[in-house]
Amino acid sequence: MARMKFVCDSERCIECNGCVTACKNENEVPWGVNRRRVVTLNDGVPGEKSISVACMHCSDAPCMAVCPVNCFYRTDEGVVLHDKDVCIGCGYCSYACPFGAPQFPAQGAFGVRGKMDKCTFCAGGPEENGSQAEFEKYGRNRLAEGKLPACAEMCSTKALLAGDGDVVADIFRNRVVQRGKGAEVWGWGTAYGSKKAGQAPETGAKS
Amino acid sequence: MRQHIVLIAVAVVMLTACGEKPQTMASPKSDSPAYMGTGSAFTAPGWKAGDKTAWEQHLKARQQNSQNDYSRMN
């Protein structure tokens, strides 16, 4: 299996916020923390686009590089997760992340903002799979239940694609061929080192 | 004599900070792979917990069925 990836098809996103709601509900994310959110590009301008943004589980994750306590780890499927028992809430990851994914339950400076929280690709955390401790700290482990992330499965227009990177790329490529436009994928190059979904990264690029 | 003892006691107290134990970076706890399953009753049918290949094939099929509307409707 290739690694897990997210793609948001801006030609299809209708800004319904169904993905945001699905994520909040499935993982019982506390008030004030949004693991996923919908962003409108060029708001109010003809041709504006909306995209759903969360942790992209980057191939070369900047959050992992800057974490001073090494609380991040990557699963065999390429999902970037973290250990809340190790996190000290310094916030370095939030400064490093190009997608604004790391969230904190409280406002304030170092030591007061609480443990970092972010999208887990519905893969839980380092606690026992499906345990109450895992659910309370990280949310539902849908991958271990044989399911895909709730945000993508809930998406009414199937704008948000999640799962095996090769399958995601195939589905998206087929759409672009069928409709003849909309090949731009926001965030794909930043996260996975390739400007176009389904195409190999450029020579020397991080994959 | 007493002054010496006091000085030694003060020095001992002040130097305790020099005896700090070495700190090692705690790595995250090990995480069991997703294909091991959860044992939950809400597990999607069609694959067996612990079988990595079956889990991968199941997820790919689920992805095609739920996200590729061209293959479902055309």
Interface residues (C-beta under 8 A of the other chain):
Chain A: M1 V69 N70 C71 F72 Y73 T75 D76 E77 L81 H82 D83 D85 V86 A123 G124 G125 P126 E127 E128 N129 G130 N141 L143 A144 E145 G146 K147 L148 A152 E153 K158 L161 A162 G163 D164 V167 V168 D170 I171 N174 R175 Q178
Chain B: M25 A26 S27 P28 K29 S30 D31 S32 P33 A34 Y35 M36 G37 T38 G39 S40 F42 T43 A44 P45 G46 W47 W55 E56 H58 L59 K60 R62 Q63 Q64 S66 Q67 N68 D69 Y70
